[in-house]
Amino acid sequence: MAGMRTARRILAGGAALAAAGWALRAVPAELGVRPLTSGPERAARIRRSPQFRNGAFVNTMPEQGMPMTAPPAGLLGELAKDRERRRPSGLIPLRVPPADPPPADGVRAIWYGHASTLVEIEGRRVLFDPVWAKRPSPAWFAGPKRHHPVPVELAELPQVDAIAISHDHYDHLDLATVRSLTRTQRAPFLVPLGIGAHLERWGVPAYRIIELDWEEEAEVAGLRFVATAARHFSGRTLARNDTLWGSWAVVGKARRVFYAGDSGYFAGYRGIGAAHGPFDLTLMPIGAYSPAWPDIHMNPEEAVNAHLDLGGAVLLPVHWATFTLALHPWAEPVERLWREAKARDVKIAVPRPGEAVDASAAPAVEGWWELLG
């Protein structure tokens, strides 16, 4: 009997190890690549960057507090408390994205949730930070779950002209999404310096990768893409800041769009607006803020400040509603944004996921989230 019990324990242990190995099989690829080891040409470009110092990328603007290179101690424990306040109380309403062609001379945006947004500018389509994963995490079974489905499957997306990435954090750059877009789309990926190393490991052909440093630019499908500054950090492992982070100015013949990515507020928005604006539409992050990390995420009032610095006409809030990544209540970011916008006479559009917004005729804010907050 003792021998049988020992055999069962060995079998159970082996099964547990096999299950753990199966669950973790994709993690090494998810972690990406250290770009300095991915080829001499990329390494040389990185070392020449004004943003690269002492072996890592840095923010060139002064820090308000201690630089954040990892989640603050105790954050996971705090996230486990008062969880109901940090999720919607019911189902988030979704809309079916329109299937009609993009406007030939205007700007239209379709927010899919969190930061993932399709912007149609002068008849071209640009997909920003697409993440279709259920969790922004290197492991499918860990990390915050989505609060709502993505309103359209990746295979049902229209053909886009460009895919622009702001940085390599899991809620902005997802391996499975990238691999799917590599198969189903033909568009190039525009990324900050170093992120091309991740994409190459994940199977994106080199000819579809455009890596840029801040204030470098590329023309794609008749649109000018300028990699602009942000105040953030990067990393998919414990090794931090070996890829660059940034924002994007997309300039057409007459229309301009700004996507902020993730960033704390900084005075450089005025310079971006002066050099590349004014903008018909700004996509500004309003969620996952905290006094514990003021340098890397804006609060809603700071998002309005940045929008005005940029010379924005309409502000569309992103980086809220889909994942719980901070301690504030679920609806607080958009409620604070709405109050600030009304107080400062700033035009905002707050679409439901999947809903299209025409920048020249943005609808009045409906407050659809109020019953869920």
C-alpha positions in Angstrom: 0.0 0.0 0.0 2.8 2.4 0.9 4.4 1.7 -2.5 1.1 2.5 -4.2 0.7 5.7 -2.4 4.2 6.7 -3.3 3.5 5.8 -6.9 0.3 8.0 -6.9 2.2 10.9 -5.4 4.9 10.6 -8.1 2.3 10.4 -10.8 0.4 13.4 -9.3 3.6 15.4 -9.1 4.5 14.5 -12.6 1.1 15.5 -13.8 1.3 18.8 -11.9 4.7 19.6 -13.4 3.5 18.7 -16.9 0.4 21.0 -16.4 2.6 23.8 -15.2 5.0 23.3 -18.1 2.0 23.4 -20.6 0.6 26.5 -19.0 4.0 28.3 -19.1 5.1 27.1 -22.5 4.5 30.4 -24.3 6.1 32.6 -21.6 9.7 32.7 -23.0 8.4 34.1 -26.4 6.1 36.5 -24.6 9.1 38.0 -22.8 10.6 39.2 -26.1 14.2 39.9 -26.8 16.9 42.1 -25.4 17.4 44.4 -28.4 21.1 45.1 -27.8 21.7 41.4 -28.5 19.5 41.2 -31.6 22.0 42.4 -34.2 24.8 44.9 -34.5 22.8 47.4 -36.7 20.0 47.8 -34.1 22.5 47.9 -31.2 24.4 50.7 -32.9 21.2 52.7 -33.5 20.2 52.3 -29.9 23.6 53.4 -28.5 23.5 56.5 -30.7 20.1 57.6 -29.4 20.1 60.7 -27.2 17.5 58.9 -25.0 20.0 56.0 -24.3 22.4 56.5 -21.4 24.4 54.1 -19.3 22.9 51.0 -20.9 19.2 52.0 -20.8 16.7 54.4 -22.2 15.8 57.3 -20.0 13.2 60.1 -19.8 15.0 63.4 -20.7 12.5 65.5 -18.7 13.1 65.9 -14.9 11.3 63.4 -12.7 8.8 64.6 -10.1 9.5 61.6 -7.8 11.5 58.4 -7.7 11.6 56.7 -11.2 9.3 53.7 -11.4 11.0 50.7 -12.7 8.6 48.1 -11.2 5.2 48.0 -9.6 5.2 49.6 -6.1 5.5 47.3 -3.1 2.1 46.2 -1.9 0.2 47.0 -5.1 -1.0 43.5 -5.7 -2.3 43.3 -2.1 -4.1 46.6 -2.5 -5.6 45.5 -5.8 -7.2 42.6 -3.9 -9.1 45.0 -1.6 -12.3 46.7 -2.6 -12.3 44.9 -5.9 -16.0 45.6 -6.6 -15.3 49.4 -6.9 -12.7 48.8 -9.6 -14.9 46.9 -12.0 -18.2 47.8 -13.8 -21.4 46.8 -12.0 -22.9 45.4 -15.2 -22.2 44.7 -18.8 -20.3 47.4 -20.7 -22.4 48.2 -23.8 -20.6 47.4 -27.1 -21.3 48.6 -30.6 -20.6 46.8 -33.9 -18.0 48.9 -35.7 -19.0 50.3 -39.1 -18.0 48.4 -42.2 -18.3 51.4 -44.6 -15.1 52.8 -46.2 -13.2 55.5 -44.2 -14.0 59.1 -44.9 -11.8 60.4 -47.7 -11.0 63.8 -46.2 -11.9 63.6 -42.5 -10.9 61.8 -39.2 -12.9 59.0 -37.6 -11.9 56.8 -34.7 -13.2 53.5 -33.4 -12.1 52.7 -29.8 -12.0 48.9 -29.2 -11.2 49.2 -25.5 -8.2 50.1 -23.3 -5.8 51.8 -25.7 -6.6 49.8 -28.8 -8.0 52.3 -31.4 -8.5 52.4 -35.1 -8.1 55.9 -36.6 -9.2 56.6 -40.1 -7.5 59.7 -41.4 -8.0 61.0 -45.0 -9.1 57.6 -46.2 -6.3 55.6 -44.5 -6.5 53.4 -41.5 -4.1 53.4 -38.6 -4.4 50.8 -35.8 -2.9 51.9 -32.5 -1.6 49.5 -29.8 -3.8 46.6 -30.7 -4.3 44.1 -27.8 -6.9 41.4 -28.2 -5.6 39.3 -25.3 -7.9 38.4 -22.4 -5.2 39.4 -19.9 -2.3 41.9 -20.4 0.2 39.4 -19.1 2.9 36.9 -20.2 0.8 34.1 -18.9 -2.8 33.4 -20.0 -3.9 32.4 -16.5 -2.5 35.4 -14.6 -3.1 39.1 -14.6 -6.2 41.3 -14.8 -9.1 40.0 -16.8 -11.0 42.0 -19.5 -14.2 43.7 -18.3 -15.7 43.4 -21.8 -15.1 41.5 -25.0 -13.4 43.2 -27.9 -16.2 44.4 -30.2 -14.7 42.8 -33.3 -12.5 39.8 -33.9 -9.1 40.4 -35.4 -9.9 38.4 -38.5 -12.8 40.7 -39.1 -10.8 43.9 -39.1 -10.6 45.8 -42.4 -7.2 46.0 -44.0 -5.3 48.7 -42.3 -2.5 50.9 -43.7 -0.3 51.1 -40.6 0.0 49.5 -37.1 1.6 51.9 -34.6 2.9 50.8 -31.2 3.7 53.1 -28.3 5.8 50.8 -26.1 6.3 47.2 -25.1 4.2 46.8 -22.0 1.8 43.9 -22.1 -1.3 46.1 -22.3 0.0 47.8 -25.4 2.0 45.0 -27.2 0.6 41.5 -27.3 2.3 38.5 -28.9 -0.8 36.7 -30.1 -2.3 39.8 -31.5 0.9 40.7 -33.4 1.1 37.2 -34.8 -2.5 37.3 -36.0 -2.0 40.7 -37.6 1.1 39.5 -39.3 -1.0 36.7 -40.9 -4.1 38.7 -41.7 -2.8 42.2 -42.5 -0.1 43.5 -44.9 0.5 46.8 -43.1 3.9 47.8 -41.6 4.4 48.1 -37.8 5.8 51.4 -36.7 7.5 51.1 -33.3 9.9 53.0 -31.0 13.5 52.0 -31.2 14.3 48.5 -30.0 10.8 47.0 -30.2 11.5 45.6 -33.6 13.6 42.9 -31.9 10.4 41.6 -30.2 8.5 41.7 -33.5 11.2 39.8 -35.4 11.3 37.0 -32.8 7.5 36.8 -33.1 7.7 36.3 -36.9 7.1 39.8 -38.3 9.2 40.1 -41.5 11.9 42.8 -41.2 10.5 44.7 -44.2 7.3 45.3 -42.2 9.1 46.9 -39.3 9.9 50.6 -39.1 11.8 51.5 -35.9 12.1 55.2 -35.0 13.7 57.3 -32.3 12.0 60.4 -31.0 11.5 63.1 -33.7 12.3 60.6 -36.5 9.6 60.1 -39.1 8.5 57.9 -41.9 5.9 58.1 -44.6 3.4 55.3 -45.0 0.4 55.3 -47.3 0.6 59.0 -47.8 0.7 59.8 -44.1 3.6 61.1 -42.2 4.3 59.3 -38.9 6.5 61.2 -36.3 7.7 59.3 -33.2 7.3 61.9 -30.4 8.2 61.9 -26.8 6.4 60.4 -23.8 7.2 60.2 -20.1 7.1 56.5 -19.3 9.2 53.4 -19.1 9.4 50.0 -20.8 10.1 46.3 -20.2 8.6 42.9 -20.5 10.9 41.3 -17.9 12.7 42.4 -14.8 15.2 44.1 -17.1 13.8 47.6 -17.7 14.1 50.3 -20.3 16.0 48.4 -23.0 13.4 49.6 -25.6 12.1 53.1 -26.1 8.6 54.3 -25.4 6.8 57.1 -27.2 3.8 58.8 -28.7 2.8 59.3 -32.3 1.8 62.3 -34.4 0.1 61.2 -37.7 0.0 64.0 -40.3 -2.0 63.9 -43.5 -2.5 66.6 -46.1 -4.9 68.5 -44.0 -5.7 66.4 -41.0 -3.6 65.5 -37.9 -4.0 63.0 -35.1 -2.0 62.6 -31.9 -1.8 59.3 -29.9 -0.2 59.8 -26.5 0.4 56.1 -25.6 1.2 56.0 -21.9 2.8 59.0 -20.3 2.9 61.2 -17.3 2.3 64.9 -18.0 5.3 66.9 -19.0 5.9 70.4 -20.6 7.1 68.8 -23.8 3.5 68.5 -25.1 3.6 72.2 -25.9 6.6 71.6 -28.2 5.0 68.6 -29.9 1.9 70.7 -30.5 3.9 73.6 -31.9 6.0 71.3 -34.2 3.4 68.9 -35.4 -0.1 70.2 -34.5 -2.7 71.5 -34.1 -4.5 68.2 -34.0 -8.1 67.4 -35.1 -8.1 64.5 -32.6 -6.0 63.5 -29.6 -6.2 60.1 -28.0 -5.2 60.7 -24.4 -4.8 58.1 -21.6 -6.9 58.9 -18.6 -6.8 55.8 -16.4 -4.4 53.7 -14.2 -3.1 56.8 -12.4 -1.9 57.1 -8.9 0.0 59.5 -6.7 2.5 56.7 -6.3 3.5 57.0 -10.0 2.8 60.5 -11.1 5.6 60.5 -13.7 4.4 57.7 -15.9 0.5 58.0 -16.1 -1.5 61.2 -16.4 -4.7 61.7 -14.4 -7.8 63.0 -16.3 -7.1 66.7 -15.5 -3.5 66.4 -16.8 -4.8 64.7 -19.9 -6.9 67.8 -20.6 -3.8 70.0 -19.9 -1.8 67.9 -22.5 -4.7 68.1 -25.0 -4.7 71.9 -24.8 -0.9 72.1 -25.0 -1.1 70.0 -28.2 -3.7 72.3 -29.8 -6.3 69.5 -29.9 -9.8 70.0 -31.2 -11.5 66.8 -29.8 -10.2 64.6 -27.0 -11.0 60.9 -27.1 -10.1 59.2 -23.8 -8.3 55.8 -23.9 -6.6 53.6 -21.3 -9.6 53.1 -19.1 -12.6 50.8 -18.7 -11.1 47.5 -20.0 -8.5 46.3 -17.5 -8.1 47.2 -13.8 -4.5 48.4 -13.5 -4.7 50.8 -10.5 -6.6 51.4 -7.3 -9.1 54.1 -8.4 -12.8 53.2 -9.0 -13.7 51.9 -12.4 -15.6 55.0 -13.7 -13.6 57.7 -11.8 -11.3 58.5 -14.8 -14.1 59.4 -17.2 -16.2 61.2 -14.5 -13.2 63.4 -13.7 -12.5 64.0 -17.3 -16.1 65.0 -18.0 -16.1 67.5 -15.2 -12.8 69.0 -16.2 -13.8 69.2 -19.9 -17.0 71.1 -19.0 -15.2 73.4 -16.7 -12.6 74.3 -19.4 -14.9 74.1 -22.4 -13.0 71.2 -24.0 -14.7 69.0 -26.6 -14.5 65.4 -25.7 -16.0 62.2 -27.2 -16.6 59.2 -25.0 -17.6 56.3 -27.3 -18.7 52.8 -26.2 -16.3 50.1 -27.4 -16.8 49.6 -31.1 -18.6 53.0 -31.6 -17.3 55.3 -34.3 -16.6 58.9 -33.7 -16.3 61.5 -36.4 -13.9 64.2 -35.2 -15.7 66.9 -37.1 -19.1 66.0 -35.7 -18.5 64.3 -32.4 -21.7 63.5 -30.6 -22.6 65.0 -27.2 -21.4 63.0 -24.3 -24.1 60.6 -23.1 -22.7 59.3 -19.8 -23.3 55.7 -20.7 -21.0 54.5 -17.9 -23.0 56.1 -15.1 -25.2 53.1 -14.4 -22.1 50.9 -14.2 -19.8 53.0 -12.0 
